[in-house]
Amino acid sequence: MAAVDSDIEPLPRGGFRCCLCHITTANRPSLDAHLGGRKHRHLEELRATRKAQGLRSVFVSGFPRDVGSAQLSEYFQAFGPVASVVMDKDK
């Protein structure tokens, strides 16, 4: 519930703002309905999934442009299993 509390911001004139969903509710019952709603639950699940992915991910930069994903995968296999390699060669 701590994550939910950090997502909610009380407004000075009453009401609440959900910083996760970027919506404003007029009162506590409306806020409770929103917190139990599909949009808020979906965004919470998405955030948790991305956080878990981030804990298992490695960002690598500075390698030559001609290095391919297979080469990176082979190199990092020495440190543990590699599920996938995502490369953004445009940047």
ABEGO torsion letter per residue (X at the ends): XAAAAAABBBBAAEEBBBAAAGBBBABAAAAAAAAABAAAAAAAAAAAAAAAAAAABBBBBGBBAABBAAAAAAAAAAAEBBABBBBBAAX
